[in-house]
Amino acid sequence: MTAHQQARLARLLAHLKANGGPATTGRIHRLYRTHGIPGRTTARGDLEAATTAGLLTAHGPTNHRTYTLREPA
């Protein structure tokens, strides 16, 4: 994971902790755009990376997926 991706994931997780609710690619894309980060693909990739890292849990089908913060074990 690059330093840029780590910084984006930190922003993504802070946003979800502060604002609650499920994350979608569109929601994270809008967040990223306010910080000058382009691309839905970037948002989608970061959500998948956070899921793979065990930080988020994915819900639903791939064409309408939502993500929630993973509960600590």
DORO-460490 format. One record per atom (N, C-alpha, C): residue in three letters; atom name; x, y, z. Coordinates in Angstrom, 1 decimal, decimal comma. Layout:
% residues N
+--------+-------+--------+--------+--------+
! residu ! atome !     px !     py !     pz !
+--------+-------+--------+--------+--------+
!    ALA !    CA !      X !      Y !      Z !
...
+--------+-------+--------+--------+--------+
This chain:
% residues 73
+--------+-------+--------+--------+--------+
! residu ! atome !     px !     py !     pz !
+--------+-------+--------+--------+--------+
!    MET !     N !    0,8 !   -1,2 !    0,0 !
!    MET !    CA !    0,0 !    0,0 !    0,0 !
!    MET !     C !    0,9 !    1,2 !    0,0 !
!    THR !     N !    0,6 !    2,2 !   -0,9 !
!    THR !    CA !    1,4 !    3,4 !   -1,0 !
!    THR !     C !    1,1 !    4,4 !    0,1 !
!    ALA !     N !    1,9 !    5,3 !    0,3 !
!    ALA !    CA !    1,7 !    6,4 !    1,3 !
!    ALA !     C !    0,4 !    7,2 !    1,0 !
!    HIS !     N !    0,2 !    7,4 !   -0,3 !
!    HIS !    CA !   -1,0 !    8,1 !   -0,7 !
!    HIS !     C !   -2,2 !    7,3 !   -0,4 !
!    GLN !     N !   -2,2 !    6,0 !   -0,6 !
!    GLN !    CA !   -3,4 !    5,2 !   -0,3 !
!    GLN !     C !   -3,6 !    5,2 !    1,2 !
!    GLN !     N !   -2,6 !    5,1 !    2,0 !
!    GLN !    CA !   -2,7 !    5,1 !    3,4 !
!    GLN !     C !   -3,3 !    6,4 !    3,9 !
!    ALA !     N !   -2,9 !    7,5 !    3,3 !
!    ALA !    CA !   -3,5 !    8,8 !    3,7 !
!    ALA !     C !   -5,0 !    8,9 !    3,3 !
!    ARG !     N !   -5,3 !    8,3 !    2,1 !
!    ARG !    CA !   -6,8 !    8,3 !    1,7 !
!    ARG !     C !   -7,6 !    7,4 !    2,7 !
!    LEU !     N !   -7,0 !    6,3 !    3,0 !
!    LEU !    CA !   -7,8 !    5,4 !    3,9 !
!    LEU !     C !   -8,0 !    6,0 !    5,3 !
!    ALA !     N !   -7,0 !    6,7 !    5,8 !
!    ALA !    CA !   -7,1 !    7,4 !    7,0 !
!    ALA !     C !   -8,2 !    8,4 !    7,0 !
!    ARG !     N !   -8,3 !    9,1 !    5,9 !
!    ARG !    CA !   -9,4 !   10,1 !    5,7 !
!    ARG !     C !  -10,7 !    9,4 !    5,6 !
!    LEU !     N !  -10,8 !    8,3 !    4,8 !
!    LEU !    CA !  -12,0 !    7,6 !    4,7 !
!    LEU !     C !  -12,5 !    7,1 !    6,0 !
!    LEU !     N !  -11,7 !    6,5 !    6,8 !
!    LEU !    CA !  -12,1 !    5,9 !    8,1 !
!    LEU !     C !  -12,5 !    7,0 !    9,1 !
!    ALA !     N !  -11,7 !    8,1 !    9,1 !
!    ALA !    CA !  -12,1 !    9,2 !   10,0 !
!    ALA !     C !  -13,5 !    9,8 !    9,6 !
!    HIS !     N !  -13,8 !    9,9 !    8,3 !
!    HIS !    CA !  -15,1 !   10,3 !    7,8 !
!    HIS !     C !  -16,2 !    9,4 !    8,3 !
!    LEU !     N !  -16,0 !    8,1 !    8,2 !
!    LEU !    CA !  -17,0 !    7,1 !    8,6 !
!    LEU !     C !  -17,2 !    7,2 !   10,1 !
!    LYS !     N !  -16,1 !    7,3 !   10,8 !
!    LYS !    CA !  -16,3 !    7,4 !   12,3 !
!    LYS !     C !  -17,0 !    8,6 !   12,7 !
!    ALA !     N !  -16,7 !    9,7 !   12,1 !
!    ALA !    CA !  -17,3 !   11,0 !   12,4 !
!    ALA !     C !  -18,8 !   11,1 !   12,0 !
!    ASN !     N !  -19,1 !   10,5 !   10,8 !
!    ASN !    CA !  -20,4 !   10,7 !   10,2 !
!    ASN !     C !  -21,3 !    9,5 !   10,3 !
!    GLY !     N !  -20,8 !    8,4 !   10,5 !
!    GLY !    CA !  -21,6 !    7,1 !   10,6 !
!    GLY !     C !  -22,2 !    6,7 !    9,3 !
!    GLY !     N !  -23,0 !    5,7 !    9,3 !
!    GLY !    CA !  -23,7 !    5,3 !    8,2 !
!    GLY !     C !  -22,8 !    4,4 !    7,2 !
!    PRO !     N !  -23,5 !    3,7 !    6,3 !
!    PRO !    CA !  -22,7 !    2,9 !    5,4 !
!    PRO !     C !  -22,0 !    3,8 !    4,3 !
!    ALA !     N !  -20,9 !    3,3 !    3,9 !
!    ALA !    CA !  -20,2 !    4,0 !    2,8 !
!    ALA !     C !  -20,5 !    3,3 !    1,5 !
!    THR !     N !  -20,6 !    4,1 !    0,5 !
!    THR !    CA !  -20,8 !    3,6 !   -0,9 !
!    THR !     C !  -19,6 !    4,3 !   -1,7 !
!    THR !     N !  -19,4 !    3,7 !   -2,9 !
!    THR !    CA !  -18,4 !    4,3 !   -3,8 !
!    THR !     C !  -18,7 !    5,8 !   -4,1 !
!    GLY !     N !  -20,0 !    6,1 !   -4,3 !
!    GLY !    CA !  -20,4 !    7,4 !   -4,6 !
!    GLY !     C !  -20,1 !    8,4 !   -3,4 !
!    ARG !     N !  -20,4 !    7,9 !   -2,2 !
!    ARG !    CA !  -20,2 !    8,8 !   -1,1 !
!    ARG !     C !  -18,7 !    9,1 !   -0,9 !
!    ILE !     N !  -17,9 !    8,1 !   -1,0 !
!    ILE !    CA !  -16,5 !    8,3 !   -0,8 !
!    ILE !     C !  -15,9 !    9,1 !   -2,0 !
!    HIS !     N !  -16,4 !    8,9 !   -3,2 !
!    HIS !    CA !  -16,0 !    9,6 !   -4,3 !
!    HIS !     C !  -16,2 !   11,1 !   -4,1 !
!    ARG !     N !  -17,4 !   11,5 !   -3,6 !
!    ARG !    CA !  -17,7 !   12,9 !   -3,2 !
!    ARG !     C !  -16,8 !   13,4 !   -2,2 !
!    LEU !     N !  -16,5 !   12,6 !   -1,1 !
!    LEU !    CA !  -15,5 !   13,0 !   -0,1 !
!    LEU !     C !  -14,2 !   13,3 !   -0,7 !
!    TYR !     N !  -13,7 !   12,4 !   -1,5 !
!    TYR !    CA !  -12,4 !   12,6 !   -2,2 !
!    TYR !     C !  -12,3 !   13,8 !   -3,1 !
!    ARG !     N !  -13,4 !   14,1 !   -3,8 !
!    ARG !    CA !  -13,4 !   15,2 !   -4,7 !
!    ARG !     C !  -13,3 !   16,5 !   -4,0 !
!    THR !     N !  -13,8 !   16,6 !   -2,7 !
!    THR !    CA !  -13,7 !   17,8 !   -1,9 !
!    THR !     C !  -12,2 !   18,0 !   -1,5 !
!    HIS !     N !  -11,4 !   17,0 !   -1,6 !
!    HIS !    CA !  -10,0 !   17,1 !   -1,3 !
!    HIS !     C !   -9,1 !   17,0 !   -2,5 !
!    GLY !     N !   -9,7 !   17,1 !   -3,7 !
!    GLY !    CA !   -8,9 !   17,1 !   -4,9 !
!    GLY !     C !   -8,5 !   15,8 !   -5,4 !
!    ILE !     N !   -9,1 !   14,7 !   -4,9 !
!    ILE !    CA !   -8,7 !   13,4 !   -5,4 !
!    ILE !     C !   -9,8 !   12,9 !   -6,4 !
!    PRO !     N !   -9,4 !   12,7 !   -7,6 !
!    PRO !    CA !  -10,4 !   12,4 !   -8,7 !
!    PRO !     C !  -10,6 !   10,8 !   -8,7 !
!    GLY !     N !  -11,7 !   10,5 !   -9,4 !
!    GLY !    CA !  -11,9 !    9,1 !   -9,8 !
!    GLY !     C !  -12,7 !    8,2 !   -8,9 !
!    ARG !     N !  -13,8 !    7,7 !   -9,4 !
!    ARG !    CA !  -14,6 !    6,7 !   -8,7 !
!    ARG !     C !  -13,8 !    5,4 !   -8,5 !
!    THR !     N !  -12,9 !    5,1 !   -9,5 !
!    THR !    CA !  -12,1 !    3,9 !   -9,4 !
!    THR !     C !  -11,2 !    4,0 !   -8,2 !
!    THR !     N !  -10,7 !    5,1 !   -7,9 !
!    THR !    CA !   -9,9 !    5,3 !   -6,7 !
!    THR !     C !  -10,7 !    5,0 !   -5,4 !
!    ALA !     N !  -11,9 !    5,6 !   -5,4 !
!    ALA !    CA !  -12,7 !    5,3 !   -4,2 !
!    ALA !     C !  -13,1 !    3,9 !   -4,1 !
!    ARG !     N !  -13,5 !    3,3 !   -5,2 !
!    ARG !    CA !  -13,8 !    1,8 !   -5,2 !
!    ARG !     C !  -12,6 !    1,0 !   -4,7 !
!    GLY !     N !  -11,5 !    1,3 !   -5,3 !
!    GLY !    CA !  -10,3 !    0,5 !   -4,9 !
!    GLY !     C !   -9,9 !    0,7 !   -3,4 !
!    ASP !     N !  -10,1 !    1,9 !   -2,9 !
!    ASP !    CA !   -9,8 !    2,1 !   -1,5 !
!    ASP !     C !  -10,8 !    1,4 !   -0,6 !
!    LEU !     N !  -12,0 !    1,4 !   -1,0 !
!    LEU !    CA !  -13,0 !    0,6 !   -0,2 !
!    LEU !     C !  -12,7 !   -0,9 !   -0,2 !
!    GLU !     N !  -12,3 !   -1,4 !   -1,3 !
!    GLU !    CA !  -11,9 !   -2,8 !   -1,4 !
!    GLU !     C !  -10,6 !   -3,1 !   -0,6 !
!    ALA !     N !   -9,7 !   -2,2 !   -0,6 !
!    ALA !    CA !   -8,4 !   -2,4 !    0,1 !
!    ALA !     C !   -8,7 !   -2,3 !    1,6 !
!    ALA !     N !   -9,6 !   -1,4 !    2,1 !
!    ALA !    CA !   -9,9 !   -1,4 !    3,5 !
!    ALA !     C !  -10,7 !   -2,6 !    3,9 !
!    THR !     N !  -11,5 !   -3,2 !    3,0 !
!    THR !    CA !  -12,2 !   -4,5 !    3,3 !
!    THR !     C !  -11,2 !   -5,6 !    3,4 !
!    THR !     N !  -10,2 !   -5,7 !    2,5 !
!    THR !    CA !   -9,2 !   -6,7 !    2,5 !
!    THR !     C !   -8,3 !   -6,6 !    3,8 !
!    ALA !     N !   -8,1 !   -5,4 !    4,2 !
!    ALA !    CA !   -7,3 !   -5,1 !    5,4 !
!    ALA !     C !   -8,1 !   -5,4 !    6,7 !
!    GLY !     N !   -9,4 !   -5,7 !    6,6 !
!    GLY !    CA !  -10,2 !   -6,0 !    7,8 !
!    GLY !     C !  -10,7 !   -4,8 !    8,5 !
!    LEU !     N !  -10,7 !   -3,6 !    7,8 !
!    LEU !    CA !  -11,1 !   -2,4 !    8,4 !
!    LEU !     C !  -12,6 !   -2,1 !    8,2 !
!    LEU !     N !  -13,1 !   -2,6 !    7,0 !
!    LEU !    CA !  -14,5 !   -2,5 !    6,7 !
!    LEU !     C !  -15,1 !   -3,8 !    6,4 !
!    THR !     N !  -16,5 !   -3,9 !    6,4 !
!    THR !    CA !  -17,2 !   -5,1 !    6,0 !
!    THR !     C !  -18,1 !   -4,7 !    4,8 !
!    ALA !     N !  -18,0 !   -5,5 !    3,8 !
!    ALA !    CA !  -18,8 !   -5,3 !    2,6 !
!    ALA !     C !  -20,1 !   -6,0 !    2,7 !
!    HIS !     N !  -21,2 !   -5,3 !    2,2 !
!    HIS !    CA !  -22,6 !   -5,9 !    2,2 !
!    HIS !     C !  -23,2 !   -5,7 !    0,8 !
!    GLY !     N !  -23,9 !   -6,7 !    0,4 !
!    GLY !    CA !  -24,7 !   -6,6 !   -0,8 !
!    GLY !     C !  -24,0 !   -7,0 !   -2,0 !
!    PRO !     N !  -24,7 !   -7,0 !   -3,2 !
!    PRO !    CA !  -24,1 !   -7,4 !   -4,4 !
!    PRO !     C !  -23,1 !   -6,4 !   -4,9 !
!    THR !     N !  -22,2 !   -6,9 !   -5,8 !
!    THR !    CA !  -21,1 !   -6,0 !   -6,3 !
!    THR !     C !  -21,6 !   -4,8 !   -7,0 !
!    ASN !     N !  -22,8 !   -4,8 !   -7,6 !
!    ASN !    CA !  -23,3 !   -3,6 !   -8,3 !
!    ASN !     C !  -24,0 !   -2,7 !   -7,4 !
!    HIS !     N !  -24,1 !   -3,0 !   -6,1 !
!    HIS !    CA !  -24,8 !   -2,0 !   -5,2 !
!    HIS !     C !  -24,3 !   -2,3 !   -3,8 !
!    ARG !     N !  -23,0 !   -2,4 !   -3,7 !
!    ARG !    CA !  -22,3 !   -2,7 !   -2,4 !
!    ARG !     C !  -22,2 !   -1,5 !   -1,5 !
!    THR !     N !  -22,4 !   -1,8 !   -0,2 !
!    THR !    CA !  -22,1 !   -0,8 !    0,8 !
!    THR !     C !  -21,1 !   -1,4 !    1,8 !
!    TYR !     N !  -20,5 !   -0,5 !    2,5 !
!    TYR !    CA !  -19,4 !   -0,9 !    3,5 !
!    TYR !     C !  -19,7 !   -0,2 !    4,8 !
!    THR !     N !  -19,4 !   -1,0 !    5,9 !
!    THR !    CA !  -19,5 !   -0,5 !    7,2 !
!    THR !     C !  -18,2 !   -0,7 !    8,0 !
!    LEU !     N !  -18,0 !    0,1 !    9,0 !
!    LEU !    CA !  -16,8 !   -0,1 !    9,8 !
!    LEU !     C !  -16,9 !   -1,5 !   10,4 !
!    ARG !     N !  -15,8 !   -2,2 !   10,4 !
!    ARG !    CA !  -15,8 !   -3,5 !   11,0 !
!    ARG !     C !  -15,8 !   -3,4 !   12,5 !
!    GLU !     N !  -16,6 !   -4,2 !   13,2 !
!    GLU !    CA !  -16,7 !   -4,2 !   14,6 !
!    GLU !     C !  -15,4 !   -4,9 !   15,2 !
!    PRO !     N !  -14,9 !   -4,3 !   16,3 !
!    PRO !    CA !  -13,7 !   -5,0 !   16,9 !
!    PRO !     C !  -14,1 !   -6,3 !   17,4 !
!    ALA !     N !  -13,2 !   -7,3 !   17,4 !
!    ALA !    CA !  -13,5 !   -8,6 !   17,8 !
!    ALA !     C !  -13,4 !   -8,7 !   19,3 !
+--------+-------+--------+--------+--------+
